[in-house]
Amino acid sequence: MSSEHLLKFSKIPPDEHTEGGMRIKASKSNFPILRGMSLYKLILEVNGIREPHWHANADELGYCLKGKVLITLYHTGDAKATFLVQPGEVFLIPSGALHHIENVGDERAELILNFSSEDTEDFPLSSSLGMFTDAVLGNTWNVDKQVFQPLKRSLNSVFATLRKNPVSVPEDARYSTPYRYAVEASKPLVINEGGTARMARQNTWPIAKNQALYSLTLTGQGMREPHWHPETAELGYVAEGRGRMSIQSPSGQVDTYVMEKGDIYFIPKAYPHHIENLESTPLHLLIFFDQGMPRDIGFTASVRAYSDEVLASVLDTSPDLFEKLPKYYADLFIVEKVNPLDT
């Protein structure tokens, strides 16, 4: 069943495709329900370089699916950082910071990039340099304008090109940096028979003030309990597996849909929803949030916060039903399914 909350992202053609790589983009234009978030998949060929650029209206939170990349960023206060990112690691680029991404591995690099705007504005270094005259550039660096005569000018983005010389990884790129976090190597905040949840959020990664990522893996019997996120929107990418989600809108409409590898979904702030694995193999989701500390209310604890009599009156049933339910004082987050799949 199709839904306005689900996008078959793997079927979207690239909006940029050059010799160095390609970008597949989910934004307001092709996924209209998006609010305050968007998502790109960046693929860099071996020796591919995503040209230096910056985002005028969005922070960038990236997850490395495959390969090894080198990132250099330059931010306000003359701050420079150069660091490596490998599979299972995340990185954050503040809005307005100049940065590049370079494939320094021996295979294609694949990254999932989340932005804090539904319609991100980008400025590439190539066209920004090209807009100025030789004289202006010469004055900038205190050299004769003839130095810049060989410069090939274009107001179009280079986007991604191929490195002309052998790769060179600076030694300082191997040091720790606040802009990178090894989320898959971190201790799961939640772990049980139903799955695991690892989190890159502000309490464990202080630089993540406006965005967060949960790496959620559900076992074959795993289910993310029905829940909602107060003041927090959710944008998810299916990294592996096949699952099912139900979501309710304020009108009362319920959308239930199957999501597969490469799909993305969007949940507006505080819309109730659940996620369950449909297969015996793991379901792995990369779940991005528009808050540094996502808020969460699950059914397991919240529903039982009310007396059996109140619940029975509201739902027009016997209090005996609720007496059969365990009482929890904190949400379980992930539960193990004890019933067969329904339709």
PyMOL commands that set and color helices and strands:
alter all, ss='L'
color gray80, all
select helices_A, chain A and resi 9-11+125-130+134-141+145-148+171-174+183-185+299-305+308-315+319-323
alter helices_A, ss='H'
color red, helices_A
select strands_A, chain A and resi 6-7+16-18+21-26+38-44+48-55+60-66+69-75+79-85+90-93+98-103+109-115+122-124+160-162+180-181+190-192+195-200+212-218+222-228+234-240+242-248+254-260+264-267+273-277+283-289+297-298+334-336
alter strands_A, ss='S'
color yellow, strands_A
deselect
rebuild
show_as cartoon
